[in-house]
Amino acid sequence: VSLPVRMPYSLYGILTGSETVQLVAHAFFGCIAVGMGGMLVRHASEQSPTMAAGVALVAGGLAQFGWIATGSAALGDVATVGVLFGIGLYIFDVRFKN
């Protein structure tokens, strides 16, 4: 398996030097983002920071899959920003809920 671009390494990928491990690590990251985002969307009220966090995580996870498939640096950036924005909104919501 050959990756479209040289991707950052996971710790296990560094130890093994395997590009397949890198691909699996990035795909797993996308699955976690989409899964967590989906759970947040499902349990959020219609207009809340939790809903926005869920949407951002899902968008970031989907962009991650797009980045893996195409190697587009723009999709890599969208994935990073989406996931960070989703995490930030979730922390904001949990911290200031009361």
N, C-alpha and C positions, 0 to 999 in steps of 0.2 A: 504494500500500500504506500503510495506516495502522496504526501500532502501538497496542496497547491502553493503554499508559501511556507517559509520557515516560521513555525509557531513557537511561542514561549514554551519552555519545558516544565513539566511537572517533576516532582522529586523522583518518582519512580522512573519517569522517562529519562532523566539525567543518569540514573544508575544503570539502566538497561541500554540506553541509546537507541531505543526502538521508536520509529515514527508511528507504528500502529498503536503503541501505548499512548502517544500524544493525541492521536485521533480519538481514541476511546475516552481519554480524560476530557477533551473539549466537548465531545458529544454528551458525556455524563453531566458536565457543567450546564449545558443547554437543557437537558432533561430536568435537572433540579430546578433551574430558573422557571421553566414552563410549569412544572408541577406545583411549586410553591406559589407562583403567581395565580394559577388556576384555583388553588384552595382559597387564597385570599379573596379573589373575585367572587367565588361561590358563597362565602360567608360574610361579605361586606354589605353594608347598606348602600343604596344607590349612589349617593354623592358623599363620599368620604375619602379621607386619605388612604384608608385601607384598600378601597376600590382602585384608586390611582396607583398605589403600590403594586397591586396585583397585575394591573394592565401593563405597567412598566416592566415588571419581571417577565411576563409572558412575551412582550415585545423584545426584550433583551435576549431571552432564550431562543426565540425564533431567528433573531438576527445572528445569534451564535451559529445556528445550523446553516444559515446562508453564508456566513463567513467560512465555515468548514467546506461547503460545497464550491464556493467561487474563489476564495482567497482574497476577496475584496477588503482592502484596509478600511474603507468607509463602513462596511458591515461590522467589522471588528470593533470599530469605535462606537457604533450604535449599540452593539451588544454590551460593551463595557459601561457606557453611560446609562443605558436602560436598567441594567442590574443595579448599579450604584444608586440611581435615582429611586428605584423601587425599595431598596434597603433603607435609604434615608427617609422616605415617606413612611415606611412601616415603623421605624424607630420614632419618628415624630408622632405618629398616631398613638403608639403605645405609651410614650412618655407623657403626652399632653391630653390623654383621653378624658381625664376628669376636669 
